[in-house]
Amino acid sequence: MTVDRNALKKWRKVREFALGLPGATEEFPWGGSVAKVNRKVFVFLGVDDGSHPLGVTVKLRDETAHAHAMAAPGAEPTGYGLGKAGWVSLPLQEKGAPPADLLCDWVEESYRTIAPKRLIAELDAR
């Protein structure tokens, strides 16, 4: 599978943004990258080695943001029952995939649903 350069650029920007949030750490629990805060995942980043399509998975509780994300090309509720809790999987290589800035907004929203109040206050103070 070839890696779409534009998708890879977006993926790297989203990863860098996620890991720049207060208290964020990167782990590889299932081989793919995840960003965690307070030991809880707030974004699944997967892998960038071309073995799987590039994508990100975020938790969106806000109904408008969730509906917007679900309207993106190829977006779907995340498997393993996570979709019921508001998780959305977004492929990055689809034509018309969301731009990096919008993906970063969704990553921030996902972070805010999971991060402790003190870290959200630190983010708001930036």
N, C-alpha and C positions, 0 to 999 in steps of 0.2 A: 504494500500500500504506500503510495507516495504522500508526502506531507504537503498540504497546501500552505504556501508561505504566508499568505494573508491570515489564514486561520492560526498558524503558529505564532505570528506576531501578536494577534489578539490574545491567544492563550498565555503567552509570556507576560503580557501587560496585566492580565487578570491575576495571574499567579503572583507577580511582583506587588500588585496592589493589595491582595489578600494578606500576604506575608508582612506587609508594612503596617497592618492594623495593630493597635495596642494588644500585646500579649499573644499575638498569633505565632503559631509554630507549624512546621511542616513535618508530616509523618508519612510513611508508606505502608499502611497496615495490610493492604491487599495487593501490593505491588505497584499500585498507582498512588499518585500524590493526593494528599488531603491537607487542608488548612484547618487547624484546630485552635480554639480558644477555651481556656479552662478545661482542657482535656476532652472537649466536645467538638465534633466536626461541624464547621459552618460552610465549607465548600469542598466538593469532590472535584478534583482537577484531572484525575486519570493519568495517562501517560502521554509523553510527547515524542516517543521513539518510532512512531509510524505503525506500531503493531495493532493499534485500535484507532478509530476515528477520534479526532480532537473534540473535546466538549467540556462543559462545566455543569455541575449540578448544585443548585442553590435552594434554600428554604425560603419561600416567600409567603408570609402570612397576610400581607396587605392584598386585599382582593383585586384591586386595580392592577398592581404590579404582577400578581399571579396570572391574571387574565392576559396581560400584555405579553408576559413571558411565554405562556401557553400558545399564543398566536404566532410565535416565531417559527420559521420553517423548520420542520423536523422535531420541534419540542414535544416532550411527552412527560406525563407524570412518572416519577422515578419508580423503578421496580422495587421488589422486596417489601412492598407495603408502605414505602416512604412517601409515595405520591399522595396517600391519604392524609399525611401530615403536612402537606404543602410543598414538598420537594419537587423541583422541576429539572429535568435533564435537557440541556441545550446543546445540540451539535454546532460546531463552529465552522464546518466546511460546507454547510448548505448555502445555496445561493440566497442572498437576502438575510443571512444570519445577523443577529444584533451586533452593533458596533461595540468596540471594547469599552467605551465610556459607559454605555448602558449596562453592559455586563458587570462593570465595576460597581455601578449603583446597586445592582441586584446582590452582588457579593456583600456590599456594605449592609444592605437590609437583612440579609441572611445572618451576618455577623451580629447585628443588633438584636436579633431574636434569640441568640444563644449566649452572647457575652454577658458577664456580670455588670451590674450598674456602674461600678467604679471604673471599668475599662471603657464603657460607653461615655461616661463623663470625661474621661481622658481624650477620647476621640473628638467629642464635641468642643473641647477646649483648644484643639489644634487650629 
